[in-house]
Amino acid sequence: MTVTFRPMRWWDVEPVHALEARLFPDDAWSVEQFWGELAQPSRDYIVATEDDRLVAYGGTSTIATDADLQTIAVAEQAQGRGVATSLLRTLLDRADQRGARRIVLEVRADNDAAQALYRRFGFAQIARRSRYYPDGSDALIWQAPLPLAGETGADAGSGSEGSRR
Ligand SMILES: CC(C)(COP(=O)(O)OP(=O)(O)OC[C@H]1O[C@@H](n2cnc3c(N)ncnc32)[C@H](O)[C@@H]1OP(=O)(O)O)[C@@H](O)C(=O)NCCC(=O)NCCS
């Protein structure tokens, strides 16, 4: 089955939130937070669908030369097939096109899968926030230069309907 990427629209908020609640049970964003994100012109959100079902989403904020990876998540049944790799590449390319020269993100210290993904894109740790999350876990702040130097590894081999909202 082919995974397709497109800009996130208002009708995606409910399925995105359902996935968010499943994948981030302790600190899921609310529906209102996603509406707030979509309303801001500095944001770029992309969703991935497979067989008309939403399987992933991710978003960035770009202000001048600074971008932030706001979130990225892939449904359990679609993980390990390069979906996050394709999604992140699209988001980083978009931030680069907007003029960002670096991107930062926050990742849980115990999230090995996400850290492996980010490392492949050239992210490296710049700070650590102790006991940042409600459960006492640390947050790591990672940064990567833009434009991308190139990354290796998984790829969904997916079609793309274009870039942004
Ligand atoms: C992290 C996440 C987005 C990765 O999505 P994915 O589509 O499975 O990632 P990809 O298939 O593109 O894999 C990219 C790389 O990530 C790493 N990776 C992915 N899943 C992994 C796992 N379970 N364990 C270790 N590394 C993993 C690997 O380096 C992989 O490259 P490889 O396949 O060449 O080994 C996904 O696991 C997820 O949504 N997790 C829950 C939400 C979350 O933690 N989001 C990030 C918040 S900071």
The ligand as an SDF file (V2000), in Angstrom:
LIG
                    3D

 48 50  0  0  0  0  0  0  0  0999 V2000
    9.7160    7.7630   16.3420 C   0  0  0  0  0  0  0  0  0  0  0  0
    8.7590    7.4380   15.1990 C   0  0  0  0  0  0  0  0  0  0  0  0
    8.1440    8.7380   14.6950 C   0  0  0  0  0  0  0  0  0  0  0  0
    9.5360    6.7330   14.0710 C   0  0  0  0  0  0  0  0  0  0  0  0
    8.6280    6.5220   13.0020 O   0  0  0  0  0  0  0  0  0  0  0  0
    8.8900    5.3890   11.8990 P   0  0  0  0  0  0  0  0  0  0  0  0
    8.0280    5.6910   10.7240 O   0  0  0  0  0  0  0  0  0  0  0  0
    8.7570    4.0660   12.5160 O   0  0  0  0  0  0  0  0  0  0  0  0
   10.4190    5.6570   11.5320 O   0  0  0  0  0  0  0  0  0  0  0  0
   11.1510    5.1550   10.2140 P   0  0  0  0  0  0  0  0  0  0  0  0
   10.5310    3.8720    9.7370 O   0  0  0  0  0  0  0  0  0  0  0  0
   11.2320    6.2800    9.2560 O   0  0  0  0  0  0  0  0  0  0  0  0
   12.5790    4.7960   10.7820 O   0  0  0  0  0  0  0  0  0  0  0  0
   13.5860    5.7480   10.7860 C   0  0  0  0  0  0  0  0  0  0  0  0
   14.6700    5.3390   11.7490 C   0  0  0  0  0  0  0  0  0  0  0  0
   14.2020    5.5110   13.0760 O   0  0  0  0  0  0  0  0  0  0  0  0
   14.7910    4.5400   13.9080 C   0  0  0  0  0  0  0  0  0  0  0  0
   13.7440    3.7100   14.4670 N   0  0  0  0  0  0  0  0  0  0  0  0
   12.4440    3.6050   14.0790 C   0  0  0  0  0  0  0  0  0  0  0  0
   11.7670    2.7580   14.8800 N   0  0  0  0  0  0  0  0  0  0  0  0
   12.6730    2.3180   15.7930 C   0  0  0  0  0  0  0  0  0  0  0  0
   12.5910    1.4480   16.9260 C   0  0  0  0  0  0  0  0  0  0  0  0
   11.4480    0.8520   17.2830 N   0  0  0  0  0  0  0  0  0  0  0  0
   13.7190    1.2590   17.6640 N   0  0  0  0  0  0  0  0  0  0  0  0
   14.8830    1.8620   17.3450 C   0  0  0  0  0  0  0  0  0  0  0  0
   15.0170    2.7100   16.2810 N   0  0  0  0  0  0  0  0  0  0  0  0
   13.9270    2.9220   15.5380 C   0  0  0  0  0  0  0  0  0  0  0  0
   15.7530    3.7770   13.0550 C   0  0  0  0  0  0  0  0  0  0  0  0
   16.9950    4.4260   13.0270 O   0  0  0  0  0  0  0  0  0  0  0  0
   15.1070    3.8970   11.7050 C   0  0  0  0  0  0  0  0  0  0  0  0
   15.9880    3.6780   10.6580 O   0  0  0  0  0  0  0  0  0  0  0  0
   16.1950    2.1800   10.0790 P   0  0  0  0  0  0  0  0  0  0  0  0
   14.8460    1.6830    9.6900 O   0  0  0  0  0  0  0  0  0  0  0  0
   17.0950    2.3820    8.9170 O   0  0  0  0  0  0  0  0  0  0  0  0
   16.7990    1.4050   11.2130 O   0  0  0  0  0  0  0  0  0  0  0  0
    7.6500    6.4520   15.6860 C   0  0  0  0  0  0  0  0  0  0  0  0
    8.2540    5.3670   16.3530 O   0  0  0  0  0  0  0  0  0  0  0  0
    6.5930    7.0720   16.5650 C   0  0  0  0  0  0  0  0  0  0  0  0
    5.6410    7.6910   16.0760 O   0  0  0  0  0  0  0  0  0  0  0  0
    6.7440    6.9140   17.9000 N   0  0  0  0  0  0  0  0  0  0  0  0
    5.7370    7.4260   18.8380 C   0  0  0  0  0  0  0  0  0  0  0  0
    5.6600    8.9540   18.8380 C   0  0  0  0  0  0  0  0  0  0  0  0
    7.0170    9.5900   19.0910 C   0  0  0  0  0  0  0  0  0  0  0  0
    7.7780    9.1460   19.9410 O   0  0  0  0  0  0  0  0  0  0  0  0
    7.2970   10.6740   18.3340 N   0  0  0  0  0  0  0  0  0  0  0  0
    8.5450   11.4170   18.4950 C   0  0  0  0  0  0  0  0  0  0  0  0
    8.4250   12.3940   19.6070 C   0  0  0  0  0  0  0  0  0  0  0  0
    9.9570   13.2660   19.8700 S   0  0  0  0  0  0  0  0  0  0  0  0
  1  2  1  0
  2  3  1  0
  2  4  1  0
  2 36  1  0
  4  5  1  0
  5  6  1  0
  6  7  2  0
  6  8  1  0
  6  9  1  0
  9 10  1  0
 10 11  2  0
 10 12  1  0
 10 13  1  0
 13 14  1  0
 14 15  1  0
 15 16  1  0
 15 30  1  0
 16 17  1  0
 17 18  1  0
 17 28  1  0
 18 19  1  0
 18 27  1  0
 19 20  2  0
 20 21  1  0
 21 22  1  0
 21 27  2  0
 22 23  1  0
 22 24  2  0
 24 25  1  0
 25 26  2  0
 26 27  1  0
 28 29  1  0
 28 30  1  0
 30 31  1  0
 31 32  1  0
 32 33  2  0
 32 34  1  0
 32 35  1  0
 36 37  1  0
 36 38  1  0
 38 39  2  0
 38 40  1  0
 40 41  1  0
 41 42  1  0
 42 43  1  0
 43 44  2  0
 43 45  1  0
 45 46  1  0
 46 47  1  0
 47 48  1  0
M  END
$$$$
